[in-house]
Amino acid sequence: MQYEWNENKRLANLDRHKVDFTDAVDFEWNTAIETIDDRSDYGEERWVTLGFIGNKLHVMVYTIRGHKIRIISLRKANKREIKYYEKET
């Protein structure tokens, strides 16, 4: 997978969530759960994906731009999201 992001957004995400977009290279897509984020009209299709980086479940929000995944947000999953993942897998 090829990733891209806005550098200012990466730094803000790192400050807020303590997770770096560069960690996405270790995202385990083969066990991930994806849903479309349709809470708002973003002007593009956005995906919310639950998947592991190492032994921690993470939430990645992204869109597809060209042939790359453009990361919008990446953070550790909360308890509700962990329960949802466990129920669905």
mmCIF file as gemmi writes it, N, C-alpha and C atoms, coordinates in Angstrom:
data_model
loop_
_atom_site.group_PDB
_atom_site.id
_atom_site.type_symbol
_atom_site.label_atom_id
_atom_site.label_alt_id
_atom_site.label_comp_id
_atom_site.label_asym_id
_atom_site.label_entity_id
_atom_site.label_seq_id
_atom_site.pdbx_PDB_ins_code
_atom_site.Cartn_x
_atom_site.Cartn_y
_atom_site.Cartn_z
_atom_site.occupancy
_atom_site.B_iso_or_equiv
_atom_site.pdbx_formal_charge
_atom_site.auth_seq_id
_atom_site.auth_asym_id
_atom_site.pdbx_PDB_model_num
ATOM 1 N N . MET Axp A 1 ? 0.839 -1.187 0 1 0 ? 1 A 1
ATOM 2 C CA . MET Axp A 1 ? 0 0 0 1 0 ? 1 A 1
ATOM 3 C C . MET Axp A 1 ? 0.878 1.242 0 1 0 ? 1 A 1
ATOM 4 N N . GLN Axp A 2 ? 0.455 2.215 -0.754 1 0 ? 2 A 1
ATOM 5 C CA . GLN Axp A 2 ? 1.14 3.504 -0.726 1 0 ? 2 A 1
ATOM 6 C C . GLN Axp A 2 ? 0.257 4.495 0.019 1 0 ? 2 A 1
ATOM 7 N N . TYR Axp A 3 ? 0.882 5.278 0.883 1 0 ? 3 A 1
ATOM 8 C CA . TYR Axp A 3 ? 0.167 6.241 1.704 1 0 ? 3 A 1
ATOM 9 C C . TYR Axp A 3 ? 0.643 7.649 1.4 1 0 ? 3 A 1
ATOM 10 N N . GLU Axp A 4 ? -0.264 8.599 1.644 1 0 ? 4 A 1
ATOM 11 C CA . GLU Axp A 4 ? 0.097 10.005 1.598 1 0 ? 4 A 1
ATOM 12 C C . GLU Axp A 4 ? -0.742 10.721 2.652 1 0 ? 4 A 1
ATOM 13 N N . TRP Axp A 5 ? -0.33 11.942 2.976 1 0 ? 5 A 1
ATOM 14 C CA . TRP Axp A 5 ? -1.054 12.73 3.967 1 0 ? 5 A 1
ATOM 15 C C . TRP Axp A 5 ? -0.593 14.17 3.899 1 0 ? 5 A 1
ATOM 16 N N . ASN Axp A 6 ? -1.377 15.009 4.538 1 0 ? 6 A 1
ATOM 17 C CA . ASN Axp A 6 ? -1.014 16.398 4.736 1 0 ? 6 A 1
ATOM 18 C C . ASN Axp A 6 ? -0.085 16.442 5.95 1 0 ? 6 A 1
ATOM 19 N N . GLU Axp A 7 ? 1.094 17.007 5.784 1 0 ? 7 A 1
ATOM 20 C CA . GLU Axp A 7 ? 2.092 16.994 6.86 1 0 ? 7 A 1
ATOM 21 C C . GLU Axp A 7 ? 1.603 17.736 8.102 1 0 ? 7 A 1
ATOM 22 N N . ASN Axp A 8 ? 0.907 18.853 7.931 1 0 ? 8 A 1
ATOM 23 C CA . ASN Axp A 8 ? 0.375 19.568 9.099 1 0 ? 8 A 1
ATOM 24 C C . ASN Axp A 8 ? -0.656 18.722 9.836 1 0 ? 8 A 1
ATOM 25 N N . LYS Axp A 9 ? -1.462 17.974 9.084 1 0 ? 9 A 1
ATOM 26 C CA . LYS Axp A 9 ? -2.448 17.073 9.68 1 0 ? 9 A 1
ATOM 27 C C . LYS Axp A 9 ? -1.74 15.938 10.429 1 0 ? 9 A 1
ATOM 28 N N . ARG Axp A 10 ? -0.651 15.425 9.875 1 0 ? 10 A 1
ATOM 29 C CA . ARG Axp A 10 ? 0.117 14.369 10.551 1 0 ? 10 A 1
ATOM 30 C C . ARG Axp A 10 ? 0.637 14.864 11.892 1 0 ? 10 A 1
ATOM 31 N N . LEU Axp A 11 ? 1.194 16.065 11.906 1 0 ? 11 A 1
ATOM 32 C CA . LEU Axp A 11 ? 1.739 16.621 13.147 1 0 ? 11 A 1
ATOM 33 C C . LEU Axp A 11 ? 0.64 16.873 14.172 1 0 ? 11 A 1
ATOM 34 N N . ALA Axp A 12 ? -0.512 17.37 13.72 1 0 ? 12 A 1
ATOM 35 C CA . ALA Axp A 12 ? -1.64 17.594 14.627 1 0 ? 12 A 1
ATOM 36 C C . ALA Axp A 12 ? -2.153 16.271 15.184 1 0 ? 12 A 1
ATOM 37 N N . ASN Axp A 13 ? -2.224 15.241 14.337 1 0 ? 13 A 1
ATOM 38 C CA . ASN Axp A 13 ? -2.66 13.917 14.771 1 0 ? 13 A 1
ATOM 39 C C . ASN Axp A 13 ? -1.686 13.333 15.793 1 0 ? 13 A 1
ATOM 40 N N . LEU Axp A 14 ? -0.406 13.508 15.547 1 0 ? 14 A 1
ATOM 41 C CA . LEU Axp A 14 ? 0.625 13.02 16.466 1 0 ? 14 A 1
ATOM 42 C C . LEU Axp A 14 ? 0.497 13.699 17.823 1 0 ? 14 A 1
ATOM 43 N N . ASP Axp A 15 ? 0.249 14.989 17.821 1 0 ? 15 A 1
ATOM 44 C CA . ASP Axp A 15 ? 0.088 15.738 19.065 1 0 ? 15 A 1
ATOM 45 C C . ASP Axp A 15 ? -1.18 15.315 19.805 1 0 ? 15 A 1
ATOM 46 N N . ARG Axp A 16 ? -2.272 15.156 19.079 1 0 ? 16 A 1
ATOM 47 C CA . ARG Axp A 16 ? -3.562 14.848 19.698 1 0 ? 16 A 1
ATOM 48 C C . ARG Axp A 16 ? -3.695 13.384 20.11 1 0 ? 16 A 1
ATOM 49 N N . HIS Axp A 17 ? -3.29 12.47 19.219 1 0 ? 17 A 1
ATOM 50 C CA . HIS Axp A 17 ? -3.53 11.041 19.45 1 0 ? 17 A 1
ATOM 51 C C . HIS Axp A 17 ? -2.275 10.241 19.784 1 0 ? 17 A 1
ATOM 52 N N . LYS Axp A 18 ? -1.113 10.876 19.657 1 0 ? 18 A 1
ATOM 53 C CA . LYS Axp A 18 ? 0.169 10.199 19.934 1 0 ? 18 A 1
ATOM 54 C C . LYS Axp A 18 ? 0.403 9.002 19.017 1 0 ? 18 A 1
ATOM 55 N N . VAL Axp A 19 ? -0.141 9.075 17.81 1 0 ? 19 A 1
ATOM 56 C CA . VAL Axp A 19 ? 0.06 8.043 16.791 1 0 ? 19 A 1
ATOM 57 C C . VAL Axp A 19 ? 0.495 8.755 15.517 1 0 ? 19 A 1
ATOM 58 N N . ASP Axp A 20 ? 1.563 8.254 14.903 1 0 ? 20 A 1
ATOM 59 C CA . ASP Axp A 20 ? 2.124 8.871 13.704 1 0 ? 20 A 1
ATOM 60 C C . ASP Axp A 20 ? 1.569 8.189 12.458 1 0 ? 20 A 1
ATOM 61 N N . PHE Axp A 21 ? 1.209 8.972 11.455 1 0 ? 21 A 1
ATOM 62 C CA . PHE Axp A 21 ? 0.734 8.409 10.194 1 0 ? 21 A 1
ATOM 63 C C . PHE Axp A 21 ? 1.759 7.455 9.588 1 0 ? 21 A 1
ATOM 64 N N . THR Axp A 22 ? 3.032 7.659 9.854 1 0 ? 22 A 1
ATOM 65 C CA . THR Axp A 22 ? 4.06 6.771 9.307 1 0 ? 22 A 1
ATOM 66 C C . THR Axp A 22 ? 3.909 5.346 9.843 1 0 ? 22 A 1
ATOM 67 N N . ASP Axp A 23 ? 3.212 5.175 10.972 1 0 ? 23 A 1
ATOM 68 C CA . ASP Axp A 23 ? 2.968 3.841 11.528 1 0 ? 23 A 1
ATOM 69 C C . ASP Axp A 23 ? 2.021 3.018 10.655 1 0 ? 23 A 1
ATOM 70 N N . ALA Axp A 24 ? 1.325 3.674 9.739 1 0 ? 24 A 1
ATOM 71 C CA . ALA Axp A 24 ? 0.359 2.98 8.88 1 0 ? 24 A 1
ATOM 72 C C . ALA Axp A 24 ? 1.008 1.891 8.031 1 0 ? 24 A 1
ATOM 73 N N . VAL Axp A 25 ? 2.303 1.963 7.807 1 0 ? 25 A 1
ATOM 74 C CA . VAL Axp A 25 ? 2.969 0.914 7.016 1 0 ? 25 A 1
ATOM 75 C C . VAL Axp A 25 ? 2.828 -0.451 7.68 1 0 ? 25 A 1
ATOM 76 N N . ASP Axp A 26 ? 2.576 -0.475 8.993 1 0 ? 26 A 1
ATOM 77 C CA . ASP Axp A 26 ? 2.412 -1.732 9.725 1 0 ? 26 A 1
ATOM 78 C C . ASP Axp A 26 ? 0.948 -2.106 9.953 1 0 ? 26 A 1
ATOM 79 N N . PHE Axp A 27 ? 0.018 -1.36 9.355 1 0 ? 27 A 1
ATOM 80 C CA . PHE Axp A 27 ? -1.412 -1.625 9.519 1 0 ? 27 A 1
ATOM 81 C C . PHE Axp A 27 ? -1.749 -2.977 8.902 1 0 ? 27 A 1
ATOM 82 N N . GLU Axp A 28 ? -2.424 -3.824 9.658 1 0 ? 28 A 1
ATOM 83 C CA . GLU Axp A 28 ? -2.755 -5.183 9.216 1 0 ? 28 A 1
ATOM 84 C C . GLU Axp A 28 ? -4.1 -5.186 8.477 1 0 ? 28 A 1
ATOM 85 N N . TRP Axp A 29 ? -4.042 -4.997 7.179 1 0 ? 29 A 1
ATOM 86 C CA . TRP Axp A 29 ? -5.245 -4.917 6.354 1 0 ? 29 A 1
ATOM 87 C C . TRP Axp A 29 ? -5.989 -6.248 6.27 1 0 ? 29 A 1
ATOM 88 N N . ASN Axp A 30 ? -5.279 -7.359 6.387 1 0 ? 30 A 1
ATOM 89 C CA . ASN Axp A 30 ? -5.911 -8.67 6.2 1 0 ? 30 A 1
ATOM 90 C C . ASN Axp A 30 ? -6.93 -9.006 7.283 1 0 ? 30 A 1
ATOM 91 N N . THR Axp A 31 ? -6.885 -8.348 8.436 1 0 ? 31 A 1
ATOM 92 C CA . THR Axp A 31 ? -7.855 -8.591 9.504 1 0 ? 31 A 1
ATOM 93 C C . THR Axp A 31 ? -8.68 -7.344 9.817 1 0 ? 31 A 1
ATOM 94 N N . ALA Axp A 32 ? -8.624 -6.352 8.946 1 0 ? 32 A 1
ATOM 95 C CA . ALA Axp A 32 ? -9.302 -5.072 9.196 1 0 ? 32 A 1
ATOM 96 C C . ALA Axp A 32 ? -10.789 -5.144 8.849 1 0 ? 32 A 1
ATOM 97 N N . ILE Axp A 33 ? -11.554 -4.283 9.504 1 0 ? 33 A 1
ATOM 98 C CA . ILE Axp A 33 ? -12.976 -4.091 9.222 1 0 ? 33 A 1
ATOM 99 C C . ILE Axp A 33 ? -13.142 -2.674 8.693 1 0 ? 33 A 1
ATOM 100 N N . GLU Axp A 34 ? -13.79 -2.544 7.523 1 0 ? 34 A 1
ATOM 101 C CA . GLU Axp A 34 ? -13.955 -1.224 6.906 1 0 ? 34 A 1
ATOM 102 C C . GLU Axp A 34 ? -15.427 -0.863 6.766 1 0 ? 34 A 1
ATOM 103 N N . THR Axp A 35 ? -15.729 0.403 6.99 1 0 ? 35 A 1
ATOM 104 C CA . THR Axp A 35 ? -17.057 0.945 6.724 1 0 ? 35 A 1
ATOM 105 C C . THR Axp A 35 ? -16.893 2.322 6.088 1 0 ? 35 A 1
ATOM 106 N N . ILE Axp A 36 ? -17.883 2.715 5.305 1 0 ? 36 A 1
ATOM 107 C CA . ILE Axp A 36 ? -17.867 4.056 4.717 1 0 ? 36 A 1
ATOM 108 C C . ILE Axp A 36 ? -18.298 5.051 5.786 1 0 ? 36 A 1
ATOM 109 N N . ASP Axp A 37 ? -17.592 6.159 5.884 1 0 ? 37 A 1
ATOM 110 C CA . ASP Axp A 37 ? -17.94 7.237 6.811 1 0 ? 37 A 1
ATOM 111 C C . ASP Axp A 37 ? -18.935 8.15 6.103 1 0 ? 37 A 1
ATOM 112 N N . ASP Axp A 38 ? -20.218 7.967 6.423 1 0 ? 38 A 1
ATOM 113 C CA . ASP Axp A 38 ? -21.255 8.771 5.774 1 0 ? 38 A 1
ATOM 114 C C . ASP Axp A 38 ? -21.935 9.722 6.757 1 0 ? 38 A 1
ATOM 115 N N . ARG Axp A 39 ? -21.237 10.057 7.834 1 0 ? 39 A 1
ATOM 116 C CA . ARG Axp A 39 ? -21.811 10.965 8.838 1 0 ? 39 A 1
ATOM 117 C C . ARG Axp A 39 ? -21.985 12.374 8.304 1 0 ? 39 A 1
ATOM 118 N N . SER Axp A 40 ? -21.164 12.759 7.345 1 0 ? 40 A 1
ATOM 119 C CA . SER Axp A 40 ? -21.227 14.088 6.736 1 0 ? 40 A 1
ATOM 120 C C . SER Axp A 40 ? -20.913 13.969 5.255 1 0 ? 40 A 1
ATOM 121 N N . ASP Axp A 41 ? -21.206 15.03 4.513 1 0 ? 41 A 1
ATOM 122 C CA . ASP Axp A 41 ? -20.803 15.092 3.109 1 0 ? 41 A 1
ATOM 123 C C . ASP Axp A 41 ? -19.421 15.73 3.062 1 0 ? 41 A 1
ATOM 124 N N . TYR Axp A 42 ? -18.414 14.911 2.853 1 0 ? 42 A 1
ATOM 125 C CA . TYR Axp A 42 ? -17.027 15.374 2.851 1 0 ? 42 A 1
ATOM 126 C C . TYR Axp A 42 ? -16.558 15.792 1.458 1 0 ? 42 A 1
ATOM 127 N N . GLY Axp A 43 ? -17.398 15.585 0.462 1 0 ? 43 A 1
ATOM 128 C CA . GLY Axp A 43 ? -16.991 15.885 -0.899 1 0 ? 43 A 1
ATOM 129 C C . GLY Axp A 43 ? -16.158 14.776 -1.515 1 0 ? 43 A 1
ATOM 130 N N . GLU Axp A 44 ? -15.978 13.689 -0.782 1 0 ? 44 A 1
ATOM 131 C CA . GLU Axp A 44 ? -15.228 12.523 -1.247 1 0 ? 44 A 1
ATOM 132 C C . GLU Axp A 44 ? -15.637 11.342 -0.38 1 0 ? 44 A 1
ATOM 133 N N . GLU Axp A 45 ? -15.421 10.144 -0.864 1 0 ? 45 A 1
ATOM 134 C CA . GLU Axp A 45 ? -15.735 8.954 -0.088 1 0 ? 45 A 1
ATOM 135 C C . GLU Axp A 45 ? -14.654 8.733 0.956 1 0 ? 45 A 1
ATOM 136 N N . ARG Axp A 46 ? -15.071 8.63 2.214 1 0 ? 46 A 1
ATOM 137 C CA . ARG Axp A 46 ? -14.128 8.372 3.306 1 0 ? 46 A 1
ATOM 138 C C . ARG Axp A 46 ? -14.437 7.03 3.938 1 0 ? 46 A 1
ATOM 139 N N . TRP Axp A 47 ? -13.384 6.372 4.36 1 0 ? 47 A 1
ATOM 140 C CA . TRP Axp A 47 ? -13.492 5.058 4.983 1 0 ? 47 A 1
ATOM 141 C C . TRP Axp A 47 ? -12.997 5.123 6.42 1 0 ? 47 A 1
ATOM 142 N N . VAL Axp A 48 ? -13.68 4.378 7.293 1 0 ? 48 A 1
ATOM 143 C CA . VAL Axp A 48 ? -13.241 4.187 8.673 1 0 ? 48 A 1
ATOM 144 C C . VAL Axp A 48 ? -12.877 2.716 8.788 1 0 ? 48 A 1
ATOM 145 N N . THR Axp A 49 ? -11.655 2.448 9.204 1 0 ? 49 A 1
ATOM 146 C CA . THR Axp A 49 ? -11.144 1.086 9.23 1 0 ? 49 A 1
ATOM 147 C C . THR Axp A 49 ? -10.569 0.764 10.597 1 0 ? 49 A 1
ATOM 148 N N . LEU Axp A 50 ? -10.978 -0.367 11.142 1 0 ? 50 A 1
ATOM 149 C CA . LEU Axp A 50 ? -10.423 -0.881 12.394 1 0 ? 50 A 1
ATOM 150 C C . LEU Axp A 50 ? -9.432 -1.979 12.048 1 0 ? 50 A 1
ATOM 151 N N . GLY Axp A 51 ? -8.213 -1.849 12.533 1 0 ? 51 A 1
ATOM 152 C CA . GLY Axp A 51 ? -7.199 -2.852 12.261 1 0 ? 51 A 1
ATOM 153 C C . GLY Axp A 51 ? -6.03 -2.715 13.215 1 0 ? 51 A 1
ATOM 154 N N . PHE Axp A 52 ? -5.226 -3.725 13.242 1 0 ? 52 A 1
ATOM 155 C CA . PHE Axp A 52 ? -4.11 -3.75 14.184 1 0 ? 52 A 1
ATOM 156 C C . PHE Axp A 52 ? -2.844 -3.133 13.609 1 0 ? 52 A 1
ATOM 157 N N . ILE Axp A 53 ? -2.146 -2.441 14.47 1 0 ? 53 A 1
ATOM 158 C CA . ILE Axp A 53 ? -0.753 -2.054 14.275 1 0 ? 53 A 1
ATOM 159 C C . ILE Axp A 53 ? -0.041 -2.659 15.474 1 0 ? 53 A 1
ATOM 160 N N . GLY Axp A 54 ? 0.755 -3.682 15.201 1 0 ? 54 A 1
ATOM 161 C CA . GLY Axp A 54 ? 1.33 -4.437 16.317 1 0 ? 54 A 1
ATOM 162 C C . GLY Axp A 54 ? 0.209 -5.16 17.045 1 0 ? 54 A 1
ATOM 163 N N . ASN Axp A 55 ? 0.178 -5.048 18.372 1 0 ? 55 A 1
ATOM 164 C CA . ASN Axp A 55 ? -0.859 -5.738 19.151 1 0 ? 55 A 1
ATOM 165 C C . ASN Axp A 55 ? -1.966 -4.797 19.616 1 0 ? 55 A 1
ATOM 166 N N . LYS Axp A 56 ? -2.015 -3.579 19.074 1 0 ? 56 A 1
ATOM 167 C CA . LYS Axp A 56 ? -3.032 -2.59 19.453 1 0 ? 56 A 1
ATOM 168 C C . LYS Axp A 56 ? -3.982 -2.337 18.282 1 0 ? 56 A 1
ATOM 169 N N . LEU Axp A 57 ? -5.278 -2.335 18.584 1 0 ? 57 A 1
ATOM 170 C CA . LEU Axp A 57 ? -6.28 -2.028 17.577 1 0 ? 57 A 1
ATOM 171 C C . LEU Axp A 57 ? -6.305 -0.52 17.341 1 0 ? 57 A 1
ATOM 172 N N . HIS Axp A 58 ? -6.321 -0.123 16.082 1 0 ? 58 A 1
ATOM 173 C CA . HIS Axp A 58 ? -6.316 1.289 15.695 1 0 ? 58 A 1
ATOM 174 C C . HIS Axp A 58 ? -7.494 1.592 14.775 1 0 ? 58 A 1
ATOM 175 N N . VAL Axp A 59 ? -7.82 2.865 14.683 1 0 ? 59 A 1
ATOM 176 C CA . VAL Axp A 59 ? -8.839 3.365 13.768 1 0 ? 59 A 1
ATOM 177 C C . VAL Axp A 59 ? -8.15 4.28 12.766 1 0 ? 59 A 1
ATOM 178 N N . MET Axp A 60 ? -8.291 3.95 11.496 1 0 ? 60 A 1
ATOM 179 C CA . MET Axp A 60 ? -7.745 4.799 10.436 1 0 ? 60 A 1
ATOM 180 C C . MET Axp A 60 ? -8.908 5.338 9.604 1 0 ? 60 A 1
ATOM 181 N N . VAL Axp A 61 ? -8.931 6.645 9.421 1 0 ? 61 A 1
ATOM 182 C CA . VAL Axp A 61 ? -9.881 7.279 8.515 1 0 ? 61 A 1
ATOM 183 C C . VAL Axp A 61 ? -9.073 7.712 7.305 1 0 ? 61 A 1
ATOM 184 N N . TYR Axp A 62 ? -9.567 7.343 6.122 1 0 ? 62 A 1
ATOM 185 C CA . TYR Axp A 62 ? -8.803 7.655 4.915 1 0 ? 62 A 1
ATOM 186 C C . TYR Axp A 62 ? -9.725 7.821 3.721 1 0 ? 62 A 1
ATOM 187 N N . THR Axp A 63 ? -9.157 8.317 2.652 1 0 ? 63 A 1
ATOM 188 C CA . THR Axp A 63 ? -9.811 8.379 1.353 1 0 ? 63 A 1
ATOM 189 C C . THR Axp A 63 ? -8.807 7.893 0.315 1 0 ? 63 A 1
ATOM 190 N N . ILE Axp A 64 ? -9.281 7.587 -0.859 1 0 ? 64 A 1
ATOM 191 C CA . ILE Axp A 64 ? -8.394 7.159 -1.939 1 0 ? 64 A 1
ATOM 192 C C . ILE Axp A 64 ? -8.171 8.348 -2.866 1 0 ? 64 A 1
ATOM 193 N N . ARG Axp A 65 ? -6.928 8.649 -3.117 1 0 ? 65 A 1
ATOM 194 C CA . ARG Axp A 65 ? -6.56 9.703 -4.068 1 0 ? 65 A 1
ATOM 195 C C . ARG Axp A 65 ? -5.614 9.081 -5.088 1 0 ? 65 A 1
ATOM 196 N N . GLY Axp A 66 ? -6.105 8.961 -6.309 1 0 ? 66 A 1
ATOM 197 C CA . GLY Axp A 66 ? -5.306 8.281 -7.324 1 0 ? 66 A 1
ATOM 198 C C . GLY Axp A 66 ? -5.158 6.826 -6.924 1 0 ? 66 A 1
ATOM 199 N N . HIS Axp A 67 ? -3.932 6.373 -6.777 1 0 ? 67 A 1
ATOM 200 C CA . HIS Axp A 67 ? -3.661 4.991 -6.368 1 0 ? 67 A 1
ATOM 201 C C . HIS Axp A 67 ? -3.103 4.93 -4.952 1 0 ? 67 A 1
ATOM 202 N N . LYS Axp A 68 ? -3.31 5.994 -4.178 1 0 ? 68 A 1
ATOM 203 C CA . LYS Axp A 68 ? -2.756 6.053 -2.822 1 0 ? 68 A 1
ATOM 204 C C . LYS Axp A 68 ? -3.86 6.21 -1.787 1 0 ? 68 A 1
ATOM 205 N N . ILE Axp A 69 ? -3.571 5.709 -0.601 1 0 ? 69 A 1
ATOM 206 C CA . ILE Axp A 69 ? -4.437 5.925 0.553 1 0 ? 69 A 1
ATOM 207 C C . ILE Axp A 69 ? -4.003 7.229 1.204 1 0 ? 69 A 1
ATOM 208 N N . ARG Axp A 70 ? -4.933 8.191 1.261 1 0 ? 70 A 1
ATOM 209 C CA . ARG Axp A 70 ? -4.646 9.475 1.904 1 0 ? 70 A 1
ATOM 210 C C . ARG Axp A 70 ? -5.211 9.418 3.316 1 0 ? 70 A 1
ATOM 211 N N . ILE Axp A 71 ? -4.32 9.367 4.298 1 0 ? 71 A 1
ATOM 212 C CA . ILE Axp A 71 ? -4.722 9.238 5.694 1 0 ? 71 A 1
ATOM 213 C C . ILE Axp A 71 ? -5.243 10.577 6.202 1 0 ? 71 A 1
ATOM 214 N N . ILE Axp A 72 ? -6.4 10.51 6.842 1 0 ? 72 A 1
ATOM 215 C CA . ILE Axp A 72 ? -7.017 11.689 7.44 1 0 ? 72 A 1
ATOM 216 C C . ILE Axp A 72 ? -6.821 11.666 8.949 1 0 ? 72 A 1
ATOM 217 N N . SER Axp A 73 ? -6.928 10.475 9.544 1 0 ? 73 A 1
ATOM 218 C CA . SER Axp A 73 ? -6.757 10.325 10.991 1 0 ? 73 A 1
ATOM 219 C C . SER Axp A 73 ? -6.292 8.908 11.291 1 0 ? 73 A 1
ATOM 220 N N . LEU Axp A 74 ? -5.505 8.769 12.338 1 0 ? 74 A 1
ATOM 221 C CA . LEU Axp A 74 ? -5.051 7.46 12.806 1 0 ? 74 A 1
ATOM 222 C C . LEU Axp A 74 ? -4.878 7.547 14.31 1 0 ? 74 A 1
ATOM 223 N N . ARG Axp A 75 ? -5.573 6.647 15.025 1 0 ? 75 A 1
ATOM 224 C CA . ARG Axp A 75 ? -5.513 6.673 16.487 1 0 ? 75 A 1
ATOM 225 C C . ARG Axp A 75 ? -5.778 5.28 17.038 1 0 ? 75 A 1
ATOM 226 N N . LYS Axp A 76 ? -5.484 5.103 18.326 1 0 ? 76 A 1
ATOM 227 C CA . LYS Axp A 76 ? -5.814 3.845 18.991 1 0 ? 76 A 1
ATOM 228 C C . LYS Axp A 76 ? -7.325 3.762 19.163 1 0 ? 76 A 1
ATOM 229 N N . ALA Axp A 77 ? -7.86 2.562 19.03 1 0 ? 77 A 1
ATOM 230 C CA . ALA Axp A 77 ? -9.298 2.346 19.182 1 0 ? 77 A 1
ATOM 231 C C . ALA Axp A 77 ? -9.713 2.523 20.638 1 0 ? 77 A 1
ATOM 232 N N . ASN Axp A 78 ? -10.928 3.026 20.835 1 0 ? 78 A 1
ATOM 233 C CA . ASN Axp A 78 ? -11.46 3.147 22.195 1 0 ? 78 A 1
ATOM 234 C C . ASN Axp A 78 ? -12.189 1.853 22.578 1 0 ? 78 A 1
ATOM 235 N N . LYS Axp A 79 ? -12.689 1.774 23.805 1 0 ? 79 A 1
ATOM 236 C CA . LYS Axp A 79 ? -13.315 0.543 24.298 1 0 ? 79 A 1
ATOM 237 C C . LYS Axp A 79 ? -14.523 0.127 23.465 1 0 ? 79 A 1
ATOM 238 N N . ARG Axp A 80 ? -15.329 1.096 23.065 1 0 ? 80 A 1
ATOM 239 C CA . ARG Axp A 80 ? -16.51 0.796 22.252 1 0 ? 80 A 1
ATOM 240 C C . ARG Axp A 80 ? -16.1 0.2 20.908 1 0 ? 80 A 1
ATOM 241 N N . GLU Axp A 81 ? -15.068 0.754 20.297 1 0 ? 81 A 1
ATOM 242 C CA . GLU Axp A 81 ? -14.589 0.265 19.003 1 0 ? 81 A 1
ATOM 243 C C . GLU Axp A 81 ? -13.953 -1.113 19.133 1 0 ? 81 A 1
ATOM 244 N N . ILE Axp A 82 ? -13.266 -1.355 20.228 1 0 ? 82 A 1
ATOM 245 C CA . ILE Axp A 82 ? -12.677 -2.679 20.473 1 0 ? 82 A 1
ATOM 246 C C . ILE Axp A 82 ? -13.781 -3.721 20.602 1 0 ? 82 A 1
ATOM 247 N N . LYS Axp A 83 ? -14.842 -3.404 21.365 1 0 ? 83 A 1
ATOM 248 C CA . LYS Axp A 83 ? -15.968 -4.334 21.513 1 0 ? 83 A 1
ATOM 249 C C . LYS Axp A 83 ? -16.623 -4.61 20.165 1 0 ? 83 A 1
ATOM 250 N N . TYR Axp A 84 ? -16.802 -3.57 19.364 1 0 ? 84 A 1
ATOM 251 C CA . TYR Axp A 84 ? -17.394 -3.731 18.035 1 0 ? 84 A 1
ATOM 252 C C . TYR Axp A 84 ? -16.529 -4.656 17.176 1 0 ? 84 A 1
ATOM 253 N N . TYR Axp A 85 ? -15.225 -4.436 17.183 1 0 ? 85 A 1
ATOM 254 C CA . TYR Axp A 85 ? -14.309 -5.263 16.395 1 0 ? 85 A 1
ATOM 255 C C . TYR Axp A 85 ? -14.395 -6.725 16.847 1 0 ? 85 A 1
ATOM 256 N N . GLU Axp A 86 ? -14.391 -6.938 18.156 1 0 ? 86 A 1
ATOM 257 C CA . GLU Axp A 86 ? -14.45 -8.305 18.685 1 0 ? 86 A 1
ATOM 258 C C . GLU Axp A 86 ? -15.756 -8.987 18.303 1 0 ? 86 A 1
ATOM 259 N N . LYS Axp A 87 ? -16.853 -8.237 18.302 1 0 ? 87 A 1
ATOM 260 C CA . LYS Axp A 87 ? -18.153 -8.789 17.935 1 0 ? 87 A 1
ATOM 261 C C . LYS Axp A 87 ? -18.207 -9.159 16.45 1 0 ? 87 A 1
ATOM 262 N N . GLU Axp A 88 ? -17.562 -8.359 15.62 1 0 ? 88 A 1
ATOM 263 C CA . GLU Axp A 88 ? -17.638 -8.549 14.17 1 0 ? 88 A 1
ATOM 264 C C . GLU Axp A 88 ? -16.631 -9.561 13.618 1 0 ? 88 A 1
ATOM 265 N N . THR Axp A 89 ? -15.634 -9.923 14.4 1 0 ? 89 A 1
ATOM 266 C CA . THR Axp A 89 ? -14.619 -10.854 13.879 1 0 ? 89 A 1
ATOM 267 C C . THR Axp A 89 ? -14.683 -12.207 14.55 1 0 ? 89 A 1
